[in-house]
Amino acid sequence: MRYIKRCVDYFGARARHIRRCWTSVRHLWGVAIIAFLSWAYIALTTWGPALKLPARAKVESWPKIPLIWALIVLVAGFLFIVIEGSYRLHYRSPSEPTNELKAKVLQLGRDLFNFLREKGPYPQVPRDKTMTHDEILRKAMEIRGPYTEAIHYGYDHRFKQRTLNLFDELAEHGIRDSEIKEWEVNPPQIQTTERIKKIAERLFLLAARMDIDEESKGT
């Protein structure tokens, strides 16, 4: 049973690799169309006389391609898929993300967290039962107003354009995060600590996803 399992694992791994190879080359529709037309022609000239086809389809008069050539076409197509697909899996194209891009993602995530640590936690407003509602509101504005402005303008000045540029660069390489909305990166009003923290967290998750995609190539 152990040897059978090894055989199953061996052929299963190869089958998965071939599927990944096909995924890498399937957009080359010209190859697929040529292969399909070749096989359709070979099938008609080989088995056409035995089929009940319309009289106008006189496949008997078509040049017949020997079956051995059909096998050659099949093997050549299979080898093309494996060789070309393997090449595309293991060698990056210029449009694919690089380690430099991942480093940018991680660095921005770290810088955003450092920015939040630099500004400190959201200030709490001391409560006094003798204060009226208006006095509490005014006190909150005095304490939280400068903090809110420091967060908003600090992000706006130091990180907003950098973050927008990075997400554009990621999109250029086909990497997107549906959890992050454009209005969160470029808020129409006030930026908040919660949104900045969310952006930083998603950047670290994107970097991890890039690592997984890189390490899983060829598996």
C-alpha positions as CSV (number, residue, x, y, z in Angstrom):
1,M,0.0,0.0,0.0
2,R,2.9,2.4,0.8
3,Y,4.3,1.9,-2.8
4,I,0.9,2.5,-4.3
5,K,0.5,5.7,-2.3
6,R,3.9,6.8,-3.5
7,C,2.9,6.1,-7.1
8,V,-0.3,8.0,-6.7
9,D,1.5,11.0,-5.1
10,Y,4.1,10.9,-7.8
11,F,1.6,11.0,-10.7
12,G,-0.7,13.3,-8.8
13,A,2.1,15.9,-8.4
14,R,3.0,15.6,-12.1
15,A,-0.7,16.1,-13.1
16,R,-0.9,19.2,-11.0
17,H,2.2,20.6,-12.6
18,I,0.8,20.0,-16.1
19,R,-2.4,21.8,-15.0
20,R,-0.3,24.7,-13.8
21,C,1.6,24.6,-17.1
22,W,-1.6,24.7,-19.1
23,T,-2.8,27.7,-16.9
24,S,0.4,29.5,-17.9
25,V,0.0,29.0,-21.6
26,R,-3.7,28.7,-22.2
27,H,-4.0,32.4,-23.3
28,L,-2.0,31.5,-26.4
29,W,-5.2,30.8,-28.2
30,G,-3.4,30.5,-31.6
31,V,-1.8,27.3,-30.4
32,A,-5.0,25.9,-29.1
33,I,-6.9,26.8,-32.3
34,I,-4.2,25.2,-34.6
35,A,-4.2,22.0,-32.4
36,F,-8.0,21.8,-32.5
37,L,-8.3,22.3,-36.3
38,S,-5.5,19.8,-36.8
39,W,-7.2,17.1,-34.8
40,A,-10.6,17.9,-36.3
41,Y,-9.1,17.4,-39.8
42,I,-7.3,14.2,-38.8
43,A,-10.5,12.8,-37.2
44,L,-12.6,13.5,-40.3
45,T,-10.1,12.0,-42.7
46,T,-9.6,9.0,-40.5
47,W,-13.1,8.2,-39.4
48,G,-15.2,10.3,-41.7
49,P,-16.1,7.5,-44.2
50,A,-17.6,5.5,-41.3
51,L,-19.8,8.4,-40.2
52,K,-23.1,9.4,-41.7
53,L,-22.1,12.9,-42.9
54,P,-23.9,15.0,-45.5
55,A,-23.2,14.2,-49.1
56,R,-21.5,17.6,-49.7
57,A,-18.9,16.6,-47.1
58,K,-16.9,14.3,-49.2
59,V,-14.1,13.6,-46.8
60,E,-13.0,10.6,-48.9
61,S,-11.5,13.1,-51.4
62,W,-9.5,15.0,-48.8
63,P,-5.8,14.2,-48.4
64,K,-5.6,11.7,-45.6
65,I,-3.1,12.3,-42.8
66,P,-1.6,9.1,-41.4
67,L,-2.5,8.3,-37.8
68,I,1.2,8.4,-36.9
69,W,1.2,12.2,-37.7
70,A,-1.8,12.6,-35.4
71,L,0.3,11.1,-32.6
72,I,3.2,13.4,-33.5
73,V,0.9,16.4,-33.3
74,L,-0.5,15.2,-30.0
75,V,3.0,14.6,-28.5
76,A,4.3,17.9,-29.9
77,G,1.4,19.9,-28.4
78,F,1.8,18.1,-25.0
79,L,5.6,18.9,-24.9
80,F,4.9,22.5,-25.9
81,I,2.5,22.9,-22.9
82,V,5.0,21.3,-20.5
83,I,8.1,23.2,-21.7
84,E,6.5,26.6,-22.3
85,G,4.4,26.4,-19.2
86,S,7.3,25.3,-17.0
87,Y,9.4,28.2,-18.4
88,R,6.6,30.7,-17.6
89,L,6.2,29.3,-14.1
90,H,9.9,29.4,-13.1
91,Y,11.1,32.6,-14.9
92,R,9.5,35.9,-14.2
93,S,8.4,38.2,-16.9
94,P,9.2,41.9,-16.6
95,S,5.6,42.6,-15.5
96,E,5.7,40.3,-12.5
97,P,6.3,41.6,-9.0
98,T,9.9,41.6,-7.7
99,N,11.5,41.4,-4.3
100,E,11.9,45.2,-4.5
101,L,8.2,45.7,-4.7
102,K,7.5,43.4,-1.8
103,A,10.1,45.4,0.2
104,K,8.2,48.6,-0.6
105,V,5.0,47.0,0.7
106,L,6.6,45.9,4.0
107,Q,8.4,49.2,4.5
108,L,5.2,51.3,4.0
109,G,3.4,49.0,6.5
110,R,6.1,49.5,9.1
111,D,6.2,53.2,8.5
112,L,2.5,53.5,9.0
113,F,2.6,51.6,12.3
114,N,5.6,53.7,13.4
115,F,3.6,56.8,12.6
116,L,0.7,55.6,14.8
117,R,3.1,54.8,17.6
118,E,4.7,58.3,17.2
119,K,1.2,60.0,17.6
120,G,0.2,57.8,20.5
121,P,-3.2,56.4,21.5
122,Y,-6.5,58.3,21.0
123,P,-6.7,60.8,23.9
124,Q,-9.4,60.2,26.5
125,V,-11.5,63.0,27.8
126,P,-11.8,63.2,31.6
127,R,-15.4,63.1,32.8
128,D,-16.7,65.4,35.5
129,K,-20.3,65.1,36.6
130,T,-20.4,68.8,37.3
131,M,-19.7,69.6,33.7
132,T,-22.6,70.4,31.3
133,H,-22.9,68.6,27.9
134,D,-21.6,71.7,26.1
135,E,-18.6,71.9,28.4
136,I,-17.8,68.2,27.9
137,L,-18.0,68.7,24.1
138,R,-15.8,71.8,24.2
139,K,-13.3,69.9,26.4
140,A,-13.3,67.0,24.0
141,M,-12.6,69.3,21.1
142,E,-9.7,70.9,22.9
143,I,-8.1,67.6,23.7
144,R,-8.9,65.5,20.6
145,G,-8.9,68.3,18.0
146,P,-5.1,68.6,17.8
147,Y,-4.6,64.9,17.8
148,T,-7.1,64.4,15.0
149,E,-5.5,67.1,13.0
150,A,-2.0,65.6,13.6
151,I,-3.2,62.3,12.4
152,H,-4.9,63.6,9.3
153,Y,-2.3,66.2,8.2
154,G,0.6,63.9,9.1
155,Y,-0.8,61.1,6.9
156,D,-1.8,63.5,4.2
157,H,1.7,65.1,4.0
158,R,3.9,62.0,4.6
159,F,2.0,59.0,3.4
160,K,-1.1,59.7,1.2
161,Q,0.7,60.1,-2.2
162,R,3.2,57.4,-1.3
163,T,0.4,54.9,-0.5
164,L,-1.6,55.8,-3.7
165,N,1.6,55.3,-5.8
166,L,2.3,52.0,-4.2
167,F,-1.2,50.6,-4.8
168,D,-1.0,51.8,-8.4
169,E,2.3,49.9,-8.8
170,L,0.7,46.8,-7.2
171,A,-2.2,47.1,-9.6
172,E,0.2,47.3,-12.5
173,H,1.5,43.9,-11.5
174,G,-2.0,42.5,-11.1
175,I,-2.0,42.6,-7.3
176,R,-5.1,44.1,-5.7
177,D,-6.7,44.0,-2.3
178,S,-10.5,44.3,-2.5
179,E,-10.6,45.1,1.3
180,I,-8.9,48.5,0.7
181,K,-11.1,51.1,-0.9
182,E,-9.7,54.2,-2.7
183,W,-11.5,56.5,-0.3
184,E,-9.8,54.9,2.6
185,V,-6.4,55.7,1.1
186,N,-7.4,59.1,-0.1
187,P,-10.2,60.1,2.2
188,P,-12.4,63.0,1.1
189,Q,-12.5,64.4,4.7
190,I,-10.6,63.3,7.8
191,Q,-8.2,60.4,7.9
192,T,-8.5,58.3,11.0
193,T,-6.2,56.0,13.0
194,E,-8.5,53.0,12.3
195,R,-8.1,53.4,8.6
196,I,-4.4,53.9,8.7
197,K,-4.1,50.8,10.9
198,K,-6.2,48.8,8.4
199,I,-4.0,49.9,5.5
200,A,-0.9,48.9,7.3
201,E,-2.3,45.5,8.2
202,R,-3.5,44.8,4.6
203,L,0.0,45.7,3.4
204,F,1.6,43.0,5.6
205,L,-1.0,40.5,4.3
206,L,-0.3,41.5,0.7
207,A,3.4,40.9,1.3
208,A,2.7,37.5,2.8
209,R,0.5,36.6,-0.2
210,M,3.4,37.6,-2.5
211,D,5.6,35.3,-0.5
212,I,3.1,32.4,-0.8
213,D,2.7,32.9,-4.6
214,E,6.5,32.9,-5.0
215,E,7.2,29.8,-2.9
216,S,4.3,27.8,-4.4
217,K,5.4,28.2,-8.0
218,G,5.8,24.8,-9.6
219,T,3.9,22.9,-6.9
